[in-house]
Amino acid sequence: MTESYDIVVVGGGTAGCFAAATAAAEGLSTVLLERKTREEAGHIACGDAIKGKSTFPDVMDLEYLKEESFTNRNIRRARFENPNGDEIDIEFDQPGAVLDRKRYGEVVLEEAERAGTTMHYDTVVQDVMQDEGVVTGVRANRNGETIDYEATITIDAAGALSILQDKADLSEATFDTNVNYSQFCSAYREIVHVEEEVEWKDAIVFKPTEELGYLWYFPRSGTEINAGLGFQMNKEPMELVEVLKRDLATRPEFEGATVEDKLGGALPTRRPYDSAVAPGLIAAGDAAAHVNPTTGGGIPGAAKAGYWAAQQAIEAIGESDVSESALWEYNRKVMTDFGKRFAAIDLYNIWGGAHEVEELVSVVSAIPGQQLADAINGSGGSSMEFGLKLRTLIETFGHWDLLYELYRVRDRAATLTSHYEAYPSTPVAFEGWRSERDRVLDEVYEISGAQPKY
């Protein structure tokens, strides 16, 4: 059986729904393929937190989305807990939010359908169709029946380690194929209910674990907490459920708590794809690593990427040109927006992975919170007074080499950010841009002693 559309979107997460809503609202025939049932769709393992003010593309009823799913809009700080008992609080310039991810997922699916998208649930993609290197759609199984979904453009929003990228022949495209499991993390979370409101109901809480992972506690409300953790897949496997259970047992506020929901998944902890386009194909969201590689946060970026992917697809279809060149502007928008920041943050992942967690904690604990935030964000906006510098030097005695490495990595992160701002406007200059980026990365490997990540 064959069905034909202008655009086929694979995956009903944030990127897929925003892409489908954008395309359908402009009158293009659009189908969204989601492997889960209608009842289960939208139920995704996620930390649920959105730090600071995030702007979502205005292609859905955003007030309805927030009213239905943003359960805590008063997140004003991040708390970093170190195993030695120290805490670092970093205030936010603007309040963030924690949401009910399942309800959020249900609403964005509703909004995509309201915009005119054909919704096919219980649909598992099995293969990619191509004609002389151009992706022409996907083959899927829907309720036991094989269907060929022909499309002028396919948008891959199928999540981390997408099957589309395994099945498609991308050898002649710029599309980033330098992707493997070691650049991802495994994550697990529970929704935990407590009787009394937690003291930190206005904070998202992080705590480092072994193998460069971290625990999180994100309050959907004062009494409903998203508690989870993850670890890098290039490290020794971690018993996620047991580690979380042990940490919950040490926290008095969780005494007598009940668990409502449990879920796991994989997340990218790598830079965004160098190129997420190929003839007839665009990848967005987790499927293109549009995720903060240190926290796994990716909801606002996925929404933007899905919107931009559909915009570019609409333009390409209007011009009857689905080549890489015709889709390339999508890459440039991503890289010069959140992509540059995520690529710079990835350098800290590389640096941290070359050192023991205990040593990293000792250094991080000695750096004042705002300076730490500036270092990681690459903003350079806050200077450190002489007294604080002196105290930092005293408290990090024995780790000065590591501290010096951190500041050198920060310098390379600033260089990398500038380089991403100059992402080429056409594929012609892509190889030269990538070679210069790799030169900066080689410097970070040399500084940190880390093994190459890519």
C-alpha positions as CSV (number, residue, x, y, z in Angstrom):
1,M,0.0,0.0,0.0
2,T,1.3,3.5,-0.9
3,E,0.3,6.9,0.5
4,S,1.8,10.1,-0.9
5,Y,2.4,13.4,0.9
6,D,4.4,16.6,0.6
7,I,6.1,16.0,3.9
8,V,6.4,12.9,6.1
9,V,7.5,13.5,9.7
10,V,8.8,10.6,11.6
11,G,8.4,10.9,15.4
12,G,5.8,12.6,17.6
13,G,8.1,14.4,20.0
14,T,8.7,18.2,20.2
15,A,10.6,18.5,17.0
16,G,8.2,16.3,15.0
17,C,5.1,18.1,16.3
18,F,6.4,21.6,15.7
19,A,7.6,20.6,12.2
20,A,4.2,19.0,11.3
21,A,2.2,21.9,12.7
22,T,4.3,24.4,10.7
23,A,4.0,22.5,7.4
24,A,0.3,21.6,7.8
25,A,-0.6,25.2,8.7
26,E,0.9,26.4,5.4
27,G,-1.3,24.0,3.5
28,L,1.2,21.2,2.7
29,S,-0.1,17.6,2.9
30,T,1.7,16.3,6.0
31,V,1.6,13.0,7.9
32,L,3.2,12.4,11.3
33,L,4.2,8.8,12.0
34,E,4.3,7.8,15.7
35,R,5.2,4.3,16.8
36,K,3.2,4.5,20.1
37,T,-0.5,4.2,20.5
38,R,-2.6,7.4,20.7
39,E,-3.0,6.8,24.4
40,E,0.7,6.4,25.1
41,A,2.0,9.0,22.6
42,G,3.8,11.9,24.3
43,H,5.0,9.7,27.2
44,I,8.7,10.3,27.0
45,A,11.6,10.0,29.5
46,C,12.7,13.6,30.2
47,G,13.9,15.8,33.0
48,D,11.0,18.1,32.3
49,A,12.9,21.3,33.1
50,I,13.3,24.4,31.0
51,K,15.9,26.8,32.3
52,G,15.2,30.5,31.9
53,K,12.8,32.2,29.4
54,S,12.5,30.1,26.3
55,T,10.7,31.3,23.2
56,F,8.7,28.6,21.3
57,P,7.7,29.1,17.6
58,D,4.3,30.6,17.4
59,V,2.7,27.8,15.4
60,M,0.7,26.4,18.2
61,D,-1.6,27.8,20.9
62,L,1.3,28.4,23.3
63,E,-0.9,29.7,26.1
64,Y,-2.9,26.4,26.0
65,L,0.3,24.5,26.0
66,K,1.7,26.3,29.1
67,E,-1.6,26.2,31.0
68,E,-2.0,22.5,30.5
69,S,1.5,21.3,31.0
70,F,3.8,23.9,32.7
71,T,3.1,22.9,36.3
72,N,5.8,25.0,38.0
73,R,6.8,28.3,36.4
74,N,8.8,29.6,39.3
75,I,12.2,28.0,38.9
76,R,14.6,30.8,40.0
77,R,17.9,28.9,40.6
78,A,20.0,25.9,40.0
79,R,21.5,24.1,43.0
80,F,24.6,22.0,42.5
81,E,25.1,19.4,45.3
82,N,28.5,18.0,45.8
83,P,29.1,14.6,47.5
84,N,31.2,16.3,50.1
85,G,28.1,18.2,51.3
86,D,28.8,21.6,49.7
87,E,26.1,23.3,47.7
88,I,26.3,25.9,45.0
89,D,23.3,28.0,44.2
90,I,23.2,29.9,40.9
91,E,20.3,32.4,40.4
92,F,18.6,32.7,37.1
93,D,18.1,36.0,35.3
94,Q,14.6,34.9,34.3
95,P,12.5,32.2,35.9
96,G,12.4,28.8,34.3
97,A,9.8,26.1,34.4
98,V,9.2,22.4,35.1
99,L,6.5,20.7,33.1
100,D,4.4,17.5,33.0
101,R,6.1,15.9,30.1
102,K,3.3,13.5,29.2
103,R,0.6,16.2,29.2
104,Y,3.0,18.5,27.2
105,G,3.5,15.7,24.7
106,E,-0.3,15.1,24.4
107,V,-0.9,18.8,23.8
108,V,1.8,19.3,21.0
109,L,0.3,16.2,19.3
110,E,-3.2,17.7,19.6
111,E,-1.9,21.0,18.2
112,A,-0.2,19.3,15.2
113,E,-3.4,17.6,14.4
114,R,-5.4,20.8,14.8
115,A,-3.1,22.5,12.3
116,G,-4.1,19.9,9.7
117,T,-1.6,17.1,10.1
118,T,-2.6,13.5,9.3
119,M,-1.8,11.5,12.4
120,H,-0.8,7.9,12.1
121,Y,-0.2,6.2,15.5
122,D,0.9,2.5,16.0
123,T,3.2,3.1,13.0
124,V,6.8,1.7,13.1
125,V,9.2,2.9,10.4
126,Q,11.3,0.0,9.1
127,D,13.2,1.4,6.1
128,V,14.0,4.5,4.1
129,M,13.1,4.8,0.4
130,Q,15.7,6.5,-1.9
131,D,16.0,7.2,-5.6
132,E,19.6,8.0,-6.9
133,G,20.6,9.3,-3.4
134,V,17.4,11.4,-2.8
135,V,15.3,10.3,0.1
136,T,11.7,9.8,-1.2
137,G,9.9,8.6,1.9
138,V,9.8,5.7,4.4
139,R,8.4,2.2,4.6
140,A,6.5,1.4,7.8
141,N,4.3,-1.1,9.5
142,R,1.0,0.1,10.7
143,N,-1.3,-2.2,12.5
144,G,0.3,-5.2,10.8
145,E,0.2,-3.7,7.3
146,T,3.2,-2.5,5.3
147,I,2.8,1.0,3.9
148,D,5.1,3.1,1.7
149,Y,4.9,6.7,2.7
150,E,6.1,8.6,-0.4
151,A,7.1,12.3,0.3
152,T,8.9,15.1,-1.3
153,I,10.7,15.7,1.9
154,T,11.2,13.5,5.0
155,I,11.8,15.1,8.4
156,D,13.6,12.8,10.8
157,A,12.4,13.5,14.3
158,A,12.7,9.9,15.5
159,G,14.9,10.7,18.4
160,A,18.4,9.5,19.5
161,L,20.1,7.0,17.3
162,S,17.3,7.2,14.8
163,I,16.7,4.2,12.6
164,L,16.3,6.4,9.5
165,Q,20.0,7.2,9.7
166,D,20.9,3.5,9.9
167,K,18.7,2.7,6.9
168,A,19.5,5.6,4.6
169,D,22.6,5.7,2.3
170,L,24.1,9.0,3.3
171,S,27.6,8.3,2.1
172,E,27.4,10.9,-0.7
173,A,25.8,13.6,1.5
174,T,27.2,16.1,3.9
175,F,24.8,14.7,6.6
176,D,26.8,13.9,9.7
177,T,27.5,10.2,10.0
178,N,30.2,10.5,12.6
179,V,27.8,9.2,15.2
180,N,28.1,6.3,17.6
181,Y,26.7,5.1,20.9
182,S,29.6,6.5,23.0
183,Q,28.3,10.0,22.3
184,F,25.1,9.3,24.1
185,C,23.9,8.7,27.6
186,S,21.5,6.4,29.2
187,A,18.9,8.0,31.5
188,Y,16.2,6.9,33.9
189,R,13.6,8.9,35.8
190,E,10.8,8.5,38.3
191,I,7.9,10.8,39.2
192,V,7.9,10.9,43.0
193,H,5.2,12.3,45.3
194,V,6.0,13.5,48.8
195,E,3.7,14.6,51.6
196,E,5.4,17.9,52.6
197,E,6.5,20.6,50.1
198,V,10.3,20.5,49.5
199,E,12.3,23.5,50.6
200,W,13.8,23.8,47.1
201,K,10.6,24.0,45.1
202,D,12.0,27.0,43.2
203,A,15.2,25.2,42.2
204,I,16.4,22.5,39.8
205,V,18.9,20.3,41.7
206,F,21.9,18.5,40.3
207,K,24.3,16.1,42.0
208,P,27.3,14.4,40.3
209,T,27.6,10.7,40.2
210,E,30.3,8.2,39.2
211,E,31.2,8.0,35.5
212,L,30.6,11.7,34.8
213,G,26.9,11.3,35.3
214,Y,24.5,13.3,37.5
215,L,21.4,12.9,39.5
216,W,18.6,15.5,39.1
217,Y,15.6,16.5,41.2
218,F,13.2,18.8,39.3
219,P,10.0,19.9,41.2
220,R,6.9,19.8,39.0
221,S,5.3,21.2,42.1
222,G,6.3,21.4,45.8
223,T,5.2,17.8,46.3
224,E,5.7,16.2,42.8
225,I,9.3,15.7,41.8
226,N,10.9,14.4,38.7
227,A,13.9,12.5,40.1
228,G,16.4,10.9,37.7
229,L,19.9,10.3,36.6
230,G,22.0,9.4,33.6
231,F,25.5,8.2,32.7
232,Q,27.8,8.5,29.6
233,M,27.7,5.4,27.4
234,N,31.4,5.5,27.0
235,K,31.9,4.8,30.7
236,E,31.3,1.7,32.8
237,P,27.5,0.9,33.0
238,M,25.7,2.2,36.0
239,E,22.8,0.5,37.9
240,L,20.6,3.5,37.4
241,V,17.6,2.3,39.4
242,E,19.7,1.3,42.4
243,V,21.8,4.5,42.4
244,L,18.7,6.6,42.4
245,K,17.0,4.5,45.1
246,R,20.1,4.8,47.3
247,D,20.2,8.6,46.9
248,L,16.5,9.0,47.6
249,A,17.0,7.0,50.8
250,T,19.5,9.6,52.1
251,R,17.1,12.5,51.7
252,P,14.7,13.1,54.6
253,E,12.2,15.0,52.3
254,F,11.5,11.7,50.4
255,E,10.7,9.6,53.5
256,G,7.4,7.8,52.8
257,A,7.3,9.0,49.2
258,T,5.4,7.2,46.5
259,V,6.4,6.6,42.9
260,E,3.9,7.3,40.1
261,D,5.8,6.6,36.9
262,K,9.1,5.1,35.8
263,L,10.7,5.5,32.4
264,G,14.1,5.3,30.7
265,G,15.7,6.4,27.4
266,A,18.8,7.5,25.6
267,L,19.9,11.1,25.1
268,P,22.6,12.8,22.9
269,T,25.5,14.1,25.0
270,R,27.5,15.4,21.9
271,R,27.6,18.5,19.7
272,P,24.9,19.1,17.2
273,Y,25.3,17.3,13.9
274,D,27.7,19.2,11.6
275,S,25.1,18.9,8.9
276,A,21.6,17.5,9.4
277,V,20.5,17.7,5.7
278,A,20.7,15.3,2.8
279,P,18.8,15.4,-0.5
280,G,15.1,15.0,0.5
281,L,16.0,14.6,4.2
282,I,16.2,16.9,7.3
283,A,16.8,15.8,10.9
284,A,15.7,17.7,13.9
285,G,15.7,17.5,17.7
286,D,17.4,14.5,19.3
287,A,17.8,12.9,15.9
288,A,20.3,15.7,15.1
289,A,21.7,16.0,18.7
290,H,20.0,19.3,19.3
291,V,20.5,18.9,23.0
292,N,22.6,20.6,25.7
293,P,25.3,17.9,26.0
294,T,25.9,18.4,29.7
295,T,22.3,18.5,31.0
296,G,20.3,16.7,28.2
297,G,18.0,19.7,28.0
298,G,16.5,20.0,24.5
299,I,12.8,21.0,24.4
300,P,13.2,24.6,23.3
301,G,15.9,23.8,20.8
302,A,13.8,20.9,19.3
303,A,10.8,23.2,18.9
304,K,12.9,25.7,17.0
305,A,14.6,23.0,14.9
306,G,11.3,21.4,13.9
307,Y,9.9,24.8,12.9
308,W,13.0,25.7,10.9
309,A,13.1,22.3,9.2
310,A,9.5,22.7,8.1
311,Q,10.1,26.2,6.9
312,Q,13.0,25.1,4.8
313,A,11.0,22.1,3.5
314,I,8.2,24.4,2.4
315,E,10.6,26.7,0.6
316,A,12.3,23.8,-1.1
317,I,9.1,22.2,-2.2
318,G,7.9,25.6,-3.6
319,E,11.1,25.8,-5.7
320,S,10.9,22.1,-6.7
321,D,14.5,21.6,-5.4
322,V,15.2,19.2,-2.5
323,S,19.0,19.1,-2.8
324,E,21.4,19.7,0.0
325,S,21.9,23.3,-1.2
326,A,18.2,24.0,-1.1
327,L,18.0,22.7,2.5
328,W,21.3,24.2,3.7
329,E,19.9,27.3,5.3
330,Y,18.3,25.1,8.0
331,N,21.8,24.1,9.1
332,R,23.0,27.7,9.3
333,K,20.0,28.7,11.4
334,V,20.6,25.9,13.9
335,M,24.4,26.4,14.1
336,T,24.3,30.2,14.6
337,D,21.5,30.0,17.2
338,F,21.6,27.3,19.9
339,G,24.0,25.1,18.0
340,K,27.1,27.3,18.7
341,R,26.4,27.2,22.4
342,F,25.9,23.5,22.6
343,A,29.0,22.8,20.6
344,A,31.0,25.0,23.0
345,I,29.5,23.3,26.0
346,D,30.6,19.9,24.6
347,L,34.2,20.9,25.1
348,Y,33.6,20.8,28.9
349,N,32.2,17.3,28.5
350,I,35.4,16.3,26.7
351,W,37.6,17.9,29.3
352,G,35.6,16.5,32.2
353,G,35.7,13.0,30.8
354,A,39.5,12.9,31.0
355,H,39.5,13.4,34.8
356,E,38.2,11.7,37.9
357,V,34.8,12.9,39.3
358,E,36.3,13.5,42.8
359,E,39.0,15.9,41.4
360,L,36.4,17.8,39.3
361,V,34.2,18.2,42.3
362,S,37.1,19.7,44.3
363,V,37.7,22.3,41.7
364,V,34.1,23.1,41.0
365,S,33.3,23.5,44.7
366,A,36.0,26.2,45.0
367,I,34.8,28.4,42.1
368,P,32.1,30.9,43.0
369,G,28.7,30.1,41.5
370,Q,28.4,32.9,39.0
371,Q,31.9,32.5,37.7
372,L,31.3,28.8,37.2
373,A,28.1,29.6,35.3
374,D,30.0,32.1,33.1
375,A,32.8,29.6,32.4
376,I,30.4,26.9,31.3
377,N,28.2,29.3,29.3
378,G,31.2,30.9,27.7
379,S,29.8,34.3,28.5
380,G,32.8,35.8,30.3
381,G,30.3,38.3,31.8
382,S,31.4,38.2,35.4
383,S,34.9,39.0,36.8
384,M,36.3,37.6,40.0
385,E,37.4,39.9,42.7
386,F,41.0,39.6,44.0
387,G,39.9,38.1,47.3
388,L,37.8,35.5,45.6
389,K,40.7,34.6,43.3
390,L,43.0,34.2,46.3
391,R,40.4,32.0,48.1
392,T,39.9,29.9,45.0
393,L,43.7,29.4,44.6
394,I,43.9,28.3,48.3
395,E,41.0,25.9,48.1
396,T,42.1,24.3,44.9
397,F,45.7,23.8,46.1
398,G,46.9,20.6,44.5
399,H,44.6,21.0,41.6
400,W,46.0,24.1,40.0
401,D,46.9,22.2,36.8
402,L,43.3,21.2,36.4
403,L,42.1,24.7,37.1
404,Y,44.4,26.1,34.5
405,E,43.1,23.5,32.0
406,L,39.6,24.6,32.7
407,Y,40.4,28.2,31.8
408,R,42.2,27.1,28.7
409,V,39.2,25.1,27.6
410,R,37.0,28.1,28.2
411,D,39.2,30.1,25.9
412,R,38.8,27.4,23.2
413,A,35.1,27.4,23.8
414,A,34.9,31.1,23.0
415,T,36.9,30.5,19.8
416,L,34.6,27.7,18.8
417,T,31.5,29.8,19.4
418,S,32.8,32.5,17.1
419,H,33.6,29.8,14.5
420,Y,30.1,28.5,14.6
421,E,28.7,32.0,14.2
422,A,30.6,31.9,10.8
423,Y,28.9,28.7,9.7
424,P,29.0,28.7,5.9
425,S,25.9,29.8,4.0
426,T,26.4,27.1,1.3
427,P,27.8,23.5,1.3
428,V,30.8,24.7,-0.9
429,A,32.7,26.1,2.1
430,F,31.6,23.3,4.5
431,E,34.8,21.2,4.4
432,G,37.0,24.2,5.1
433,W,34.8,25.2,8.0
434,R,34.8,21.7,9.5
435,S,38.6,21.4,9.2
436,E,39.1,24.6,11.2
437,R,36.6,23.4,13.8
438,D,38.5,20.1,14.1
439,R,41.7,22.1,14.7
440,V,40.2,23.8,17.7
441,L,39.0,20.4,18.9
442,D,42.5,18.9,18.6
443,E,43.8,21.7,20.9
444,V,41.2,20.7,23.5
445,Y,42.3,17.1,23.3
446,E,45.9,18.2,23.8
447,I,45.0,20.4,26.7
448,S,42.9,17.8,28.5
449,G,44.6,14.6,27.5
450,A,41.2,13.2,26.5
451,Q,40.7,10.6,23.9
452,P,39.1,11.9,20.6
453,K,35.3,11.9,20.9
454,Y,34.6,12.1,17.2
